[in-house]
């Protein structure tokens, strides 16, 4: 049986950059968290923009929001809500 030749790998310029993993997270109140990323950047992330989406309705509850954790390198909550690593990286303020 003949199999087609494997496709050549995509050039690096075509591959999207990977967002760095979240290493630490600490809730700050007012729907903000302090985070540190694997690339060394750290700062504050305002997540209030998520509150308008029905899937994130529970994050309006301060006690539930404070249960933020790291899962698979990004921010997540117990009921499965999460924020993409790309959004975390792009929206991080005060990053150095």
Helices and strands as residue ranges (DSSP letters): E 22-29, E 32-37, E 42-46, G 48-52, G 54-60, H 62-65, E 69-71, E 74-76, H 85-91
